[in-house]
Each structure stands twice: as structure tokens, then as C-alpha cells.
Amino acid sequence: MTYNIRIIKSGETAMSTTVANESSRINLRTSADAKAMIERAAALMGTTVSGFMLQNAYEAARRVVSDYDTLMLTQRDFEAFAASMEKPPKPRAALRKLMARP
């Protein structure tokens, strides 16, 4: 598994969005009220309902995946992490025993 490590400053946030132009379909059902609200929002944004829904669902999906895959560290914590990776402690007997199991 790959993780993204990003050093953050207090109060900092970052987000970027890219939506690929694919030909796959997603179908869903909703209430008439939800459909009307989505149609109104799309019109206010000057886009289609499909474009509006794709953009917003994609951004939400990226946030969820990013939260899962990104380890956010302060500068101090990153330096401690990097130092421990550069000079890891010697394995203890319990770890050697565990790793020796078939």
C-alpha cells in the first residue's frame, strides 16, 4: 500500500481536483425534491446535472480517499519519522521470533 506523506503548517489545507472524461455510467435514483435541488444547483453553476453531480461526487471521493491515504505530519513529527526510518532500532527478540514463524 502506498501512502502520501505531507508536511502541514497550522491551519493549512490543500485540495486539487481533476475529473477524467470517461464513458462509464453511474445510475442512481432520488426523490423529486433532491432532483429539483440538484437541477437548480447545476443551473446556478452553469453546468449540466451530470456535470454538477460528477464534479461534486468526484471531489467528495477524492477527499475520502485522501483522508485514508495521507498521513499528515507537523514538521517536527516528520523529522522524527524520517530520523527513525534512516536509523531504525535493532529488532528485539520478540520481533525476531515472530518473523521466524513459518
N, CA, C and O of each residue as an XYZ file, in Angstrom:
408
protein
N       0.838     -1.173      0.000
C       0.000      0.000      0.000
C       0.884      1.237      0.000
O       1.905      1.270      0.687
N       0.510      2.232     -0.747
C       1.252      3.476     -0.832
C       0.542      4.554     -0.038
O      -0.679      4.690     -0.117
N       1.296      5.312      0.717
C       0.747      6.424      1.465
C       1.403      7.708      1.004
O       2.574      7.713      0.624
N       0.665      8.777      1.038
C       1.197     10.100      0.759
C       1.520     10.743      2.086
O       0.681     10.764      2.987
N       2.718     11.267      2.218
C       3.095     11.967      3.434
C       3.236     13.433      3.064
O       3.939     13.781      2.116
N       2.565     14.281      3.815
C       2.552     15.708      3.522
C       2.807     16.464      4.809
O       2.153     16.216      5.821
N       3.748     17.379      4.774
C       4.037     18.207      5.936
C       3.081     19.390      5.894
O       2.966     20.060      4.868
N       2.392     19.649      7.003
C       1.429     20.746      7.040
C       1.833     21.791      8.052
O       2.528     21.509      9.028
N       1.387     22.992      7.799
C       1.544     24.076      8.765
C       0.201     24.279      9.424
O      -0.826     23.919      8.847
N       0.178     24.827     10.580
C      -1.054     25.031     11.334
C      -2.105     25.740     10.485
O      -1.851     26.810      9.931
N      -3.290     25.130     10.390
C      -4.394     25.718      9.650
C      -4.330     25.544      8.148
O      -5.214     26.031      7.444
N      -3.318     24.869      7.629
C      -3.155     24.718      6.190
C      -4.052     23.613      5.656
O      -4.224     22.580      6.303
N      -4.623     23.828      4.480
C      -5.367     22.800      3.779
C      -4.989     22.872      2.313
O      -4.533     23.910      1.833
N      -5.177     21.773      1.605
C      -4.889     21.769      0.171
C      -5.846     20.816     -0.509
O      -6.171     19.756      0.025
N      -6.296     21.201     -1.694
C      -7.186     20.344     -2.462
C      -6.990     20.650     -3.937
O      -6.905     21.811     -4.337
N      -6.921     19.617     -4.725
C      -6.907     19.806     -6.166
C      -7.877     18.804     -6.756
O      -8.073     17.718     -6.211
N      -8.477     19.170     -7.861
C      -9.489     18.315     -8.457
C      -9.227     18.160     -9.940
O      -8.995     19.137    -10.653
N      -9.268     16.920    -10.394
C      -9.193     16.625    -11.808
C     -10.227     15.565    -12.095
O     -10.258     14.533    -11.426
N     -11.057     15.795    -13.058
C     -12.080     14.826    -13.424
C     -11.778     14.328    -14.822
O     -11.714     15.112    -15.769
N     -11.592     13.021    -14.951
C     -11.316     12.439    -16.256
C     -12.600     12.358    -17.073
O     -13.684     12.169    -16.521
N     -12.475     12.497    -18.356
C     -13.625     12.419    -19.242
C     -13.762     10.970    -19.703
O     -13.199     10.587    -20.729
N     -14.495     10.180    -18.959
C     -14.653      8.753    -19.235
C     -16.040      8.472    -19.786
O     -16.921      9.332    -19.765
N     -16.219      7.254    -20.278
C     -17.516      6.880    -20.831
C     -18.273      5.899    -19.944
O     -19.268      5.323    -20.385
N     -17.835      5.698    -18.724
C     -18.536      4.803    -17.797
C     -19.784      5.493    -17.265
O     -19.851      6.721    -17.217
N     -20.770      4.698    -16.867
C     -22.026      5.244    -16.367
C     -22.198      4.937    -14.894
O     -21.730      3.914    -14.393
N     -22.876      5.840    -14.213
C     -23.347      5.633    -12.848
C     -24.812      6.028    -12.856
O     -25.150      7.142    -13.256
N     -25.673      5.145    -12.425
C     -27.107      5.431    -12.361
C     -27.537      5.485    -10.905
O     -27.032      4.731    -10.073
N     -28.473      6.382    -10.599
C     -28.995      6.435     -9.244
C     -30.429      6.939     -9.260
O     -30.881      7.573    -10.213
N     -31.114      6.640     -8.192
C     -32.491      7.110     -8.021
C     -32.504      8.047     -6.827
O     -31.736      7.884     -5.879
N     -33.403      9.043     -6.892
C     -33.508     10.004     -5.806
C     -34.940     10.510     -5.710
O     -35.773     10.212     -6.565
N     -35.212     11.261     -4.681
C     -36.548     11.841     -4.512
C     -36.716     13.010     -5.492
O     -35.740     13.547     -6.014
N     -37.950     13.380     -5.721
C     -38.239     14.518     -6.604
C     -37.646     15.807     -6.023
O     -37.147     16.653     -6.764
N     -37.704     15.951     -4.699
C     -37.149     17.151     -4.066
C     -35.634     17.236     -4.254
O     -35.101     18.299     -4.571
N     -34.949     16.116     -4.058
C     -33.498     16.106     -4.232
C     -33.133     16.390     -5.684
O     -32.186     17.126     -5.958
N     -33.886     15.805     -6.613
C     -33.631     16.028     -8.042
C     -33.808     17.506     -8.384
O     -32.985     18.081     -9.097
N     -34.874     18.122     -7.882
C     -35.127     19.539     -8.157
C     -34.004     20.409     -7.583
O     -33.565     21.360     -8.230
N     -33.546     20.092     -6.390
C     -32.465     20.867     -5.777
C     -31.175     20.733     -6.578
O     -30.470     21.719     -6.790
N     -30.865     19.521     -7.021
C     -29.653     19.285     -7.811
C     -29.753     20.010     -9.151
O     -28.780     20.613     -9.603
N     -30.918     19.956     -9.786
C     -31.111     20.656    -11.056
C     -30.936     22.165    -10.871
O     -30.320     22.821    -11.710
N     -31.466     22.713     -9.789
C     -31.331     24.144     -9.530
C     -29.866     24.510     -9.291
O     -29.370     25.501     -9.827
N     -29.188     23.711     -8.491
C     -27.772     23.977     -8.208
C     -26.948     23.910     -9.492
O     -26.072     24.746     -9.713
N     -27.224     22.922    -10.332
C     -26.496     22.797    -11.592
C     -26.735     24.027    -12.473
O     -25.802     24.560    -13.073
N     -27.987     24.468    -12.542
C     -28.313     25.649    -13.348
C     -27.591     26.886    -12.803
O     -27.072     27.690    -13.576
N     -27.558     27.038    -11.484
C     -26.876     28.183    -10.879
C     -25.371     28.161    -11.168
O     -24.734     29.208    -11.292
N     -24.823     26.962    -11.271
C     -23.398     26.820    -11.569
C     -23.111     26.866    -13.066
O     -21.953     26.885    -13.484
N     -24.175     26.884    -13.872
C     -23.992     26.948    -15.319
C     -23.477     25.656    -15.924
O     -22.716     25.675    -16.891
N     -23.894     24.535    -15.354
C     -23.452     23.232    -15.853
C     -24.649     22.299    -15.967
O     -25.762     22.655    -15.579
N     -24.419     21.132    -16.488
C     -25.472     20.122    -16.582
C     -25.610     19.416    -15.241
O     -24.729     19.497    -14.385
N     -26.728     18.723    -15.076
C     -26.922     17.928    -13.863
C     -25.827     16.869    -13.770
O     -25.253     16.660    -12.702
N     -25.538     16.204    -14.877
C     -24.480     15.183    -14.869
C     -23.138     15.784    -14.500
O     -22.407     15.219    -13.686
N     -22.803     16.930    -15.092
C     -21.533     17.586    -14.788
C     -21.452     18.012    -13.335
O     -20.423     17.842    -12.682
N     -22.558     18.574    -12.829
C     -22.607     19.004    -11.433
C     -22.432     17.819    -10.491
O     -21.645     17.882     -9.547
N     -23.159     16.752    -10.747
C     -23.078     15.582     -9.871
C     -21.710     14.914     -9.955
O     -21.155     14.510     -8.933
N     -21.167     14.796    -11.154
C     -19.858     14.174    -11.309
C     -18.793     14.967    -10.578
O     -17.987     14.395     -9.843
N     -18.779     16.275    -10.771
C     -17.764     17.113    -10.133
C     -17.843     17.003     -8.612
O     -16.822     16.828     -7.946
N     -19.048     17.103     -8.064
C     -19.193     17.075     -6.611
C     -18.953     15.694     -6.027
O     -18.353     15.576     -4.958
N     -19.403     14.656     -6.698
C     -19.145     13.299     -6.208
C     -17.658     12.980     -6.294
O     -17.101     12.347     -5.396
N     -17.020     13.416     -7.369
C     -15.590     13.165     -7.543
C     -14.774     13.872     -6.453
O     -13.861     13.284     -5.874
N     -15.112     15.136     -6.181
C     -14.404     15.870     -5.132
C     -14.592     15.199     -3.769
O     -13.640     15.095     -2.995
N     -15.802     14.748     -3.475
C     -16.058     14.061     -2.207
C     -15.274     12.751     -2.135
O     -14.714     12.419     -1.091
N     -15.232     12.014     -3.233
C     -14.489     10.753     -3.267
C     -12.994     10.999     -3.064
O     -12.337     10.255     -2.337
N     -12.462     12.024     -3.693
C     -11.035     12.351     -3.519
C     -10.729     12.703     -2.063
O      -9.687     12.310     -1.538
N     -11.626     13.438     -1.410
C     -11.406     13.785      0.000
C     -11.373     12.526      0.862
O     -10.507     12.387      1.726
N     -12.311     11.613      0.633
C     -12.363     10.377      1.423
C     -11.092      9.564      1.207
O     -10.473      9.111      2.170
N     -10.701      9.378     -0.044
C      -9.501      8.592     -0.353
C      -8.256      9.291      0.195
O      -7.370      8.637      0.743
N      -8.186     10.599      0.050
C      -7.043     11.350      0.559
C      -6.938     11.231      2.076
O      -5.846     11.048      2.613
N      -8.075     11.335      2.766
C      -8.060     11.184      4.218
C      -7.564      9.804      4.617
O      -6.884      9.655      5.632
N      -7.899      8.800      3.826
C      -7.499      7.427      4.121
C      -6.019      7.206      3.796
O      -5.320      6.521      4.543
N      -5.539      7.779      2.692
C      -4.193      7.505      2.190
C      -3.116      8.490      2.617
O      -1.935      8.237      2.378
N      -3.478      9.594      3.232
C      -2.498     10.629      3.544
C      -2.217     10.682      5.028
O      -3.129     10.742      5.853
N      -0.967     10.659      5.345
C      -0.503     10.806      6.719
C      -0.030     12.246      6.868
O       0.979     12.632      6.277
N      -0.745     13.036      7.647
C      -0.419     14.450      7.809
C       0.435     14.606      9.062
O       0.033     14.204     10.154
N       1.621     15.194      8.891
C       2.551     15.364      9.996
C       2.985     16.815     10.108
O       3.070     17.529      9.108
N       3.256     17.239     11.320
C       3.891     18.541     11.515
C       5.357     18.387     11.104
O       5.843     17.267     10.946
N       6.046     19.488     10.932
C       7.467     19.442     10.572
C       8.252     18.645     11.609
O       9.094     17.824     11.248
N       7.986     18.878     12.889
C       8.696     18.179     13.966
C       8.446     16.672     13.901
O       9.378     15.878     14.028
N       7.184     16.280     13.702
C       6.850     14.857     13.630
C       7.451     14.202     12.391
O       7.893     13.054     12.439
N       7.465     14.952     11.263
C       8.075     14.407     10.051
C       9.563     14.164     10.260
O      10.094     13.135      9.843
N      10.229     15.108     10.903
C      11.660     14.942     11.151
C      11.924     13.741     12.044
O      12.883     13.005     11.815
N      11.090     13.528     13.060
C      11.243     12.354     13.930
C      10.989     11.075     13.145
O      11.709     10.090     13.311
N       9.959     11.084     12.283
C       9.654      9.921     11.451
C      10.812      9.619     10.510
O      11.244      8.471     10.403
N      11.320     10.649      9.823
C      12.419     10.459      8.876
C      13.661      9.937      9.592
O      14.354      9.061      9.075
N      13.942     10.471     10.777
C      15.111     10.006     11.539
C      14.964      8.542     11.915
O      15.936      7.788     11.863
N      13.754      8.129     12.295
C      13.559      6.726     12.680
C      13.658      5.801     11.470
O      14.023      4.635     11.614
N      13.338      6.306     10.284
C      13.465      5.495      9.070
C      14.929      5.379      8.638
O      15.352      4.344      8.124
N      15.692      6.448      8.852
C      17.108      6.440      8.478
C      17.946      5.590      9.428
O      18.943      4.995      9.018
N      17.546      5.533     10.685
C      18.295      4.752     11.679
C      17.305      3.989     12.552
O      17.062      4.369     13.697
N      16.732      2.909     12.010
C      15.730      2.159     12.777
C      16.378      1.429     13.960
O      17.558      1.082     13.910
N      15.604      1.202     15.015
C      16.145      0.454     16.154
C      16.377     -1.014     15.760
O      15.754     -1.532     14.834
N      17.270     -1.650     16.473
C      17.528     -3.077     16.221
C      16.308     -3.877     16.662
O      15.686     -3.546     17.671
N      15.958     -4.932     15.913
C      14.788     -5.733     16.297
C      15.009     -6.436     17.634
O      16.097     -6.932     17.925
N      13.964     -6.463     18.425
C      14.013     -7.149     19.719
C      13.775     -8.635     19.507
O      13.374     -9.068     18.427
N      14.025     -9.398     20.544
C      13.897    -10.852     20.469
C      12.484    -11.262     20.076
O      12.312    -12.192     19.288
N      11.472    -10.590     20.608
C      10.082    -10.948     20.295
C       9.786    -10.752     18.814
O       9.072    -11.557     18.216
N      10.321     -9.702     18.220
C      10.107     -9.466     16.789
C      10.842    -10.511     15.956
O      10.292    -11.026     14.983
N      12.073    -10.825     16.329
C      12.822    -11.851     15.595
C      12.091    -13.190     15.654
O      12.030    -13.908     14.655
N      11.533    -13.532     16.822
C      10.790    -14.777     16.989
C       9.536    -14.764     16.114
O       9.232    -15.756     15.452
N       8.821    -13.668     16.109
C       7.619    -13.536     15.300
C       7.946    -13.684     13.811
O       7.243    -14.392     13.091
N       8.995    -13.027     13.353
C       9.367    -13.073     11.936
C       9.919    -14.431     11.531
O       9.935    -14.753     10.343
N      10.364    -15.226     12.473
C      10.908    -16.545     12.156
C       9.808    -17.586     11.960
O      10.087    -18.696     11.508
N       8.569    -17.246     12.292
C       7.463    -18.209     12.150
C       7.257    -18.551     10.678
O       7.390    -17.700      9.798
N       6.928    -19.824     10.436
C       6.680    -20.238      9.035
C       5.371    -19.708      8.497
O       5.026    -19.969      7.344
